[in-house]
Every structure is written in C-alpha cells, then in structure tokens.
Amino acid sequence: MPLALLDSILDAVSDSSWTYGVVFLFAMLDAFFPAVPSETAVITAGVLAASGDLLVGVIILCAALGAILGDNVSFGIGRTVGEPIAKRLFKGNRKRHLDWAERALDERGPYLIVIGRFIPGGRTAITFSAGLLEMRWRKFVAWDTLAGFVWASYAGMLGYLGGKAFEEEPWKGLVIAFIVAFGIAAAVELYRWRKKRRELARG
C-alpha cells in the first residue's frame, strides 16, 4: 500500500466519532470498489479502540453493516445489469476472479460468500456472481450477514488486541495486526492454490 494512501487512512481514522461513519463508508465501498482499503480502516479503528478512544463493538457493527450494504449493491448490480457490467469490470487479468467465483458458487454453494469476504477482489466477484447467477436474495442475504459480521469481528478485534498488547506504543499494535492479517490472507491464497493444483492433477 502506498505510504501516501496509508497516511490518508490514518488521518481519516481518528479518535473522533466521525470514524464510525468512515469505517461504515470504507466497508461499503470496498464491496464494489476493491481498491478501497476497508480492512486497513477497521484494523486501525480497532487499535484506537484499545486506548479507549472508540468503542470496538460499534466499530464492528459499523463495519459489518457497511460490508453487508455494499455486498447487496454488488449483488443487485449483478442481478440487474450483470452481463454488460461483467464485460467492463472483469476484463483482462481480473476476469479470472469472476470465472472462479461463478465456478465456486455453482459447485460449492453460498458458504463461498463467507470465505470470499476474506479474499481481496474475491468478495466483489462472488457477490456480483451471486446476483448474476440469480441466487435467491433471501439465501444470499442470510449468508452475507454472517460473512459481514465474521469479517468485521476479525478485523476489529485484530486491531483491538494488537492495540491492547502495545498500549504505550499503539503503532506497534497496528504493525503486528497488519502482519497477522497479511499472514491469514496469504494462508487462504496458498490453500486455494494447493486445492486448485490437486483438482487439476485429479482431472
């Protein structure tokens, strides 16, 4: 992540009550604009909550509601104008995300909505594909609500626990939280890669 972008996030995520709105907005936009660093904002807000400046429960609630709303926008776009949008948004190298999401939803069902929330780019492709493939909305929203709260709790508590561990130097908690988050994301990607190789070897 570019340093200038990180600085702007840290400026936006402060001990002000406005931060709850920022967390909600970032989580919502990230659902259909993957470049928006929502996870970074939630983790940073969690670190600030460890010092008592913010309430971690409210951070998690705002992040979850923002994520769920954004995912439903992505689902709605996929349902209403899916084909032409897919050709424009998922072209070139990004098309592999959409292809993977369509196969995964078709083969393994809606629990992929939960897993996809932890995959950068994957969450957009999966929610969009769910709409494109005309998954029933009630089924989608039930799984997506679970996904939103699991993801928000993970990111918020990761920052909070990191901040608590380094109360005197919260920046260290932020660094540790980001390292852990990166490690988890890398582990998910490694699992997906190994599983895909096994499927290709069998098939």
DOFI-536447 format. One record per residue (C-alpha): residue in one letter; x, y, z. Coordinates in steps of 0.25 Angstrom, whole numbers, padded with zeros to 4 digits, always signed. Layout:
// DOFI-536447
AXYZ ...
// end
This chain:
// DOFI-536447
M+0000+0000+0000 P+0006+0014-0004 L+0011+0022+0008 A+0002+0034+0004 L-0010+0025+0004 L-0007+0020+0018 D-0005+0034+0023 S-0019+0038+0018 I-0025+0026+0024 L-0019+0029+0038 D-0024+0044+0036 A-0038+0039+0033 V-0038+0028+0044 S-0036+0036+0057 D-0042+0037+0071 S-0054+0045+0066 S-0068+0040+0066 W-0067+0042+0051 T-0058+0030+0050 Y-0070+0021+0051 G-0076+0027+0039 V-0063+0026+0032 V-0062+0011+0035 F-0076+0009+0030 L-0073+0016+0017 F-0060+0009+0014 A-0066-0005+0017 M-0078-0001+0008 L-0069+0004-0004 D-0059-0008-0003 A-0071-0017-0007 F-0071-0012-0021 F-0058-0004-0022 P-0047-0014-0017 A-0037-0003-0017 V-0043+0004-0004 P-0035-0001+0008 S-0047-0005+0017 E-0039-0015+0025 T-0028-0005+0028 A-0038+0005+0033 V-0045-0005+0042 I-0032-0010+0048 T-0027+0004+0050 A-0040+0007+0057 G-0039-0005+0066 V-0025-0001+0070 L-0031+0013+0074 A-0042+0006+0082 A-0031-0001+0090 S-0027+0012+0096 G-0042+0016+0100 D-0044+0026+0089 L-0054+0018+0081 L-0064+0006+0085 V-0059-0007+0078 G-0073-0012+0078 V-0078+0000+0070 I-0067-0001+0060 I-0070-0016+0057 L-0085-0012+0056 C-0082-0001+0046 A-0072-0009+0038 A-0082-0021+0037 L-0094-0012+0033 G-0085-0005+0023 A-0080-0018+0017 I-0094-0024+0016 L-0100-0012+0009 G-0088-0011-0001 D-0089-0026-0004 N-0104-0025-0006 V-0101-0013-0016 S-0091-0022-0023 F-0102-0034-0023 G-0112-0024-0029 I-0103-0019-0040 G-0100-0034-0044 R-0115-0037-0044 T-0120-0025-0052 V-0109-0022-0062 G-0099-0033-0060 E-0094-0037-0073 P-0090-0023-0079 I-0084-0019-0066 A-0076-0032-0065 K-0070-0030-0078 R-0065-0016-0074 L-0061-0018-0059 F-0055-0032-0060 K-0047-0031-0073 G-0033-0036-0075 N-0026-0042-0063 R-0038-0038-0054 K-0047-0048-0061 R-0041-0059-0054 H-0047-0055-0041 L-0061-0055-0048 D-0059-0068-0054 W-0054-0074-0041 A-0066-0068-0033 E-0076-0074-0043 R-0070-0088-0043 A-0069-0088-0028 L-0083-0083-0025 D-0088-0093-0035 E-0080-0105-0029 R-0080-0102-0014 G-0091-0093-0011 P-0093-0080-0003 Y-0083-0083+0008 L-0073-0077-0002 I-0079-0063+0001 V-0073-0065+0015 I-0060-0069+0010 G-0060-0059-0001 R-0060-0047+0009 F-0046-0051+0013 I-0041-0051-0002 P-0037-0037-0008 G-0045-0036-0021 G-0052-0049-0018 R-0063-0043-0009 T-0067-0034-0021 A-0066-0045-0031 I-0074-0054-0022 T-0085-0045-0018 F-0086-0040-0033 S-0087-0054-0038 A-0098-0058-0028 G-0106-0047-0034 L-0102-0051-0048 L-0106-0065-0046 E-0119-0061-0039 M-0117-0067-0025 R-0129-0065-0017 W-0128-0052-0009 R-0132-0057+0004 K-0122-0068+0003 F-0111-0058-0001 V-0114-0048+0010 A-0114-0059+0021 W-0100-0064+0017 D-0095-0050+0014 T-0100-0045+0028 L-0092-0056+0034 A-0080-0052+0025 G-0081-0037+0029 F-0080-0039+0044 V-0070-0050+0043 W-0061-0041+0035 A-0063-0029+0043 S-0061-0036+0056 Y-0048-0042+0051 A-0042-0028+0046 G-0048-0020+0058 M-0043-0030+0069 L-0029-0032+0062 G-0027-0017+0063 Y-0032-0016+0077 L-0024-0028+0082 G-0012-0022+0076 G-0014-0009+0082 K-0016-0015+0096 A-0003-0022+0095 F+0004-0009+0092 E-0004+0001+0099 E+0008+0010+0101 E+0012+0009+0086 P+0000+0007+0078 W+0007+0008+0065 K+0014-0006+0069 G+0000-0012+0070 L-0004-0007+0057 V+0008-0013+0050 I+0006-0026+0057 A-0009-0026+0053 F-0005-0024+0039 I+0005-0035+0039 V-0005-0045+0044 A-0015-0040+0034 F-0005-0042+0023 G-0002-0055+0028 I-0016-0060+0029 A-0019-0055+0014 A-0006-0062+0009 A-0011-0075+0016 V-0024-0074+0009 E-0018-0072-0004 L-0008-0083-0002 Y-0019-0092+0002 R-0027-0088-0011 W-0015-0090-0020 R-0011-0104-0014 K-0026-0108-0015 K-0026-0104-0030 R-0014-0112-0033 R-0019-0124-0026 E-0032-0123-0035 L-0024-0121-0047 A-0016-0133-0044 R-0028-0142-0042 G-0035-0136-0054 
// end
